[in-house]
Amino acid sequence: MNPADLDSVSHAVSLQGNLLGQHSTALQEIMSSVQALSASLSAIQAQLNAPAASPPTASPPALVEAGEVSPSVREPKVPTPERYEGDLGGCRSFLLQCGLVFAPQPQTYHSDKAKIAFVIGLLRGKALEWASAIWEQRDPCTTAYQEFTAELRRLFDHPTRGKDAAKRLFAVRQGNRSVAEYVIEFRTLAVESGWNNESLQAVFYQGLTEPLKDELISYPEPQNLEDLVALSIRVDNRCRERRRERRLGLPNHPRSPNFFQGTEHPNRPTLSETREVRLPDPEPMQVGRQGLSTEERQRRRDTRSCLYCGRAGHYISSCPQRQGNSRAR
């Protein structure tokens, strides 16, 4: 054989040997992977066949210390209080509103300095002059919120309380105001006076206008202050609406039954008819809660007649038969 041919054959055999070696290595790697996969499948099958175990108890989250707020919590936006100019009696309300701003926003107002800066930013007039003076003097109260508010209260918090509130209760009157407006001032002073319910009820009644007291005669006497206030507001609103109708010259349409808190009367005459009806002259009632029977009082209210003389077309407060009303006319 030619030597060149021998070299070619030898080279070919060498290549085939290398290729077989590579195949052998690949087969070994595949066998290792198959064995590992088989082991994994066996482990999974064993877990599936095993009884279900209770899940591990999760460790409780770390407690947040009192007063500490997570940085991720978004604080609510609270309206800014009205500016305070140092009016006596308004200091307590102003500081209350500031406290309502601080409470839901502990991150924003976490320090006394932040709270004091907020309060001073809302001061005007005499209050701001005082704050400027103590700030320039570096007073110790400008670094502690409790001390700062204590000084502010000592200077400007002088509301009407105790005996002063009681004196004002004796003097307060409804005047030209509605009962609802009168109640606001009365309740504010009542809280500061410390009086009991019976005393407040008597003083509240004395403060009502005389015409309104006349209208209240036809109703059962209220048992407590709350009932008296509710009744007075309801009757006062009715009387004011009636005066408004007369002033504007509105047509007199019958009221709905709910307005009088009674049952419906389909045969009730209209106001135009009641003006022409002349009731028999009754004996004038004696002013008092026992002057009319319940049935007679209800009949006069149904026909919109005067609770004093029984005639139609006017209320008891303007009855010409009452002593004093004729002179006023």
C-alpha positions in Angstrom: 0.0 0.0 0.0 1.1 3.4 -0.8 2.5 5.3 2.2 0.2 8.3 1.4 -2.8 6.0 1.7 -1.7 4.7 5.0 -1.5 8.2 6.4 -5.0 9.0 5.2 -6.4 5.8 6.9 -4.5 6.5 10.1 -5.9 10.1 10.2 -9.5 8.9 9.6 -9.2 6.3 12.4 -7.9 9.0 14.8 -10.9 11.3 14.0 -13.3 8.4 14.6 -11.7 7.7 17.9 -12.0 11.3 19.1 -15.7 11.4 18.0 -16.5 8.2 19.9 -14.8 9.7 23.0 -17.0 12.8 22.8 -20.1 10.7 22.5 -19.2 8.7 25.5 -18.7 11.8 27.6 -22.1 13.2 26.5 -23.8 9.9 27.3 -22.4 10.0 30.8 -23.6 13.6 31.4 -27.1 12.6 30.2 -27.2 9.6 32.5 -26.2 11.8 35.4 -29.0 14.3 34.6 -31.5 11.5 34.3 -30.5 10.1 37.7 -30.8 13.6 39.3 -34.2 14.1 37.8 -35.3 10.7 39.0 -34.2 11.5 42.5 -36.1 14.8 42.4 -39.3 13.0 41.2 -39.0 10.5 43.9 -38.7 13.2 46.6 -41.7 15.0 45.2 -43.8 11.8 45.2 -42.8 11.1 48.7 -44.0 14.6 49.8 -47.3 14.1 48.0 -47.9 10.8 49.7 -47.0 12.1 53.2 -49.8 13.4 55.5 -50.4 17.2 55.3 -48.5 19.0 58.0 -49.7 22.2 59.7 -48.0 25.2 58.2 -45.4 26.9 60.2 -46.7 29.7 62.5 -45.7 33.0 61.1 -43.8 35.2 63.5 -45.9 38.3 64.5 -44.8 41.6 63.1 -42.8 43.8 65.3 -45.0 46.1 67.3 -44.7 49.8 66.6 -43.9 51.8 69.6 -46.5 54.2 71.0 -46.4 57.4 69.1 -44.3 56.0 66.3 -45.8 56.3 62.9 -44.7 54.3 59.8 -43.1 56.6 57.2 -45.3 55.0 54.6 -48.5 56.2 56.2 -50.0 59.2 54.5 -51.2 61.8 57.0 -54.6 63.4 56.5 -54.9 67.0 55.5 -56.7 69.0 58.2 -58.1 72.5 57.6 -56.1 75.4 59.1 -57.8 77.2 62.0 -58.9 80.8 61.7 -56.3 83.4 62.7 -56.3 84.5 66.3 -56.0 88.2 67.2 -56.0 87.9 71.0 -59.7 88.4 71.6 -60.5 87.4 75.2 -62.6 84.3 75.4 -61.5 82.9 72.1 -58.1 81.5 73.1 -59.5 78.1 74.3 -61.3 77.5 71.0 -58.2 78.5 69.0 -55.9 76.1 70.8 -58.5 73.3 70.5 -58.5 73.7 66.8 -54.7 73.7 66.7 -54.7 70.5 68.7 -57.0 68.9 66.2 -54.5 69.7 63.5 -51.5 68.2 65.5 -53.3 64.9 66.5 -53.7 63.3 63.1 -50.3 64.6 61.8 -47.7 63.4 64.2 -45.0 63.2 61.6 -45.4 66.8 60.5 -45.7 68.2 64.0 -43.5 65.7 65.9 -41.6 68.4 67.9 -42.6 71.2 70.2 -40.8 73.7 68.0 -43.0 72.7 65.0 -46.2 73.1 67.0 -45.1 76.5 68.4 -44.1 77.7 64.9 -47.6 76.7 63.6 -49.4 78.5 66.4 -47.3 81.7 66.1 -47.9 81.6 62.3 -51.7 82.0 63.0 -51.4 84.9 65.6 -52.2 88.4 64.7 -52.7 91.7 66.5 -52.1 91.7 70.2 -51.4 88.0 70.3 -48.6 88.3 67.7 -47.1 91.3 69.5 -46.9 89.2 72.7 -45.4 86.2 70.8 -42.8 88.4 69.1 -41.7 89.9 72.5 -41.1 86.5 74.2 -39.5 85.1 71.0 -37.0 88.0 70.8 -36.2 87.5 74.6 -35.6 83.8 74.0 -38.1 83.0 76.7 -37.9 79.3 77.8 -41.6 78.8 76.9 -40.7 79.2 73.2 -39.1 75.8 73.3 -41.8 73.8 75.1 -45.3 73.7 73.7 -47.1 73.1 77.0 -45.4 76.0 78.6 -46.1 78.2 75.6 -49.8 77.4 75.5 -50.0 77.9 79.3 -48.6 81.4 78.9 -51.0 82.1 76.1 -54.0 81.0 78.1 -52.8 83.0 81.2 -52.8 86.2 79.1 -55.8 85.7 76.8 -58.1 83.0 78.1 -60.7 84.8 80.1 -64.1 83.4 79.1 -67.4 84.0 80.9 -67.7 81.2 83.5 -69.3 80.4 86.8 -71.0 83.4 88.4 -70.3 85.7 85.4 -72.0 83.2 83.1 -75.0 83.0 85.6 -75.4 86.8 85.5 -75.4 86.8 81.8 -78.0 84.0 81.7 -80.3 86.2 83.8 -79.9 89.0 81.3 -79.9 87.2 78.0 -83.1 87.7 76.0 -84.4 86.4 72.6 -85.2 90.0 71.4 -85.6 90.2 67.6 -83.7 87.0 67.0 -85.2 83.6 66.2 -85.4 81.1 69.0 -82.7 79.0 67.2 -80.3 81.9 67.4 -81.2 82.6 71.0 -80.6 78.9 71.9 -77.0 79.1 70.7 -76.1 81.9 73.1 -78.1 80.4 75.9 -76.6 76.9 75.7 -73.0 78.4 75.6 -73.6 80.3 78.8 -75.5 77.3 80.4 -72.5 75.0 80.0 -70.3 77.5 81.8 -72.9 78.3 84.6 -73.1 74.7 85.9 -76.8 75.1 86.7 -79.2 72.1 86.8 -81.9 71.4 84.2 -84.8 72.8 86.2 -83.1 76.2 86.7 -82.1 76.4 83.1 -85.6 75.6 81.9 -87.1 78.5 84.0 -84.5 81.0 82.8 -84.8 80.0 79.2 -88.6 80.5 79.3 -88.2 83.9 80.8 -85.9 85.0 78.0 -88.5 84.3 75.3 -90.6 87.1 73.8 -94.0 87.8 75.2 -95.9 86.9 72.0 -94.2 83.6 71.8 -95.1 82.9 75.4 -98.7 83.6 74.5 -98.5 81.0 71.7 -97.0 78.4 74.1 -100.1 78.6 76.3 -102.0 76.2 74.1 -99.5 73.4 74.4 -98.9 71.0 77.2 -96.2 72.2 79.6 -92.8 70.7 78.6 -91.3 68.4 81.1 -87.6 69.4 80.6 -85.4 71.9 79.0 -84.9 69.9 75.8 -88.6 69.6 75.2 -89.1 73.3 75.9 -86.4 74.3 73.4 -87.8 72.0 70.7 -91.3 73.3 71.2 -90.2 76.9 71.2 -88.2 76.6 68.0 -91.1 74.9 66.2 -93.7 77.4 67.3 -91.4 80.4 66.6 -90.7 79.1 63.1 -94.5 78.8 62.4 -95.2 82.3 63.6 -92.3 83.8 61.6 -93.5 82.0 58.5 -97.0 83.4 59.0 -95.7 86.9 59.4 -93.7 86.5 56.2 -96.8 85.4 54.4 -98.8 88.5 55.6 -95.9 90.8 54.7 -95.6 89.4 51.2 -99.3 89.1 50.6 -99.1 85.5 49.7 -102.4 83.6 49.1 -103.6 81.7 52.1 -103.4 78.0 51.1 -104.4 75.4 53.6 -101.5 73.8 55.4 -100.6 70.2 55.0 -101.8 68.0 58.0 -98.2 67.3 59.0 -97.6 71.0 59.7 -100.1 70.9 62.6 -99.1 67.3 63.6 -102.7 66.2 63.4 -104.9 64.1 61.2 -106.3 65.2 57.9 -109.7 67.0 57.9 -111.2 66.8 54.4 -114.1 69.1 55.4 -111.9 71.8 56.9 -112.9 75.2 55.5 -110.4 77.3 53.7 -109.1 80.6 55.2 -111.4 82.6 52.9 -114.4 80.8 54.3 -113.3 81.0 57.9 -113.1 84.8 57.6 -116.9 84.9 56.8 -117.9 82.5 59.5 -118.9 84.1 62.7 -118.7 81.8 65.6 -121.1 82.3 68.5 -119.7 84.8 71.0 -118.0 82.6 73.6 -117.1 83.7 77.0 -113.5 85.0 76.8 -111.1 82.3 78.1 -109.1 82.9 81.2 -105.4 82.9 80.2 -103.9 79.8 81.6 -103.3 76.2 80.7 -106.7 75.0 82.1 -108.8 77.7 80.3 -109.8 75.5 77.3 -110.6 71.8 77.1 -108.5 69.6 74.9 -111.3 69.2 72.4 -112.1 72.9 72.2 -108.4 73.8 71.8 -108.0 71.3 69.0 -111.2 72.6 67.3 -109.9 76.1 67.3 -106.5 75.0 66.0 -108.2 73.1 63.2 -110.3 76.1 62.2 -107.4 78.4 62.7 -109.3 80.5 65.2 -108.0 82.6 68.0 -107.3 80.6 71.2 -108.5 83.5 73.3 -111.8 84.7 71.8 -112.5 81.9 69.4 -112.8 84.2 66.3 -111.0 83.5 63.0 -108.5 85.8 61.3 -106.0 86.4 64.0 -103.8 84.8 66.6 -104.0 85.2 70.4 -101.0 87.6 70.3 -103.1 90.1 68.3 -106.5 89.4 69.7 -108.5 92.6 70.1 -110.5 91.1 73.0 -107.4 90.7 75.2 -106.7 93.3 77.7 -103.6 95.3 76.5 -103.9 94.4 72.8 -106.7 97.0 72.1 -104.5 99.7 73.7 -101.6 98.6 71.6 -103.7 99.0 68.5 
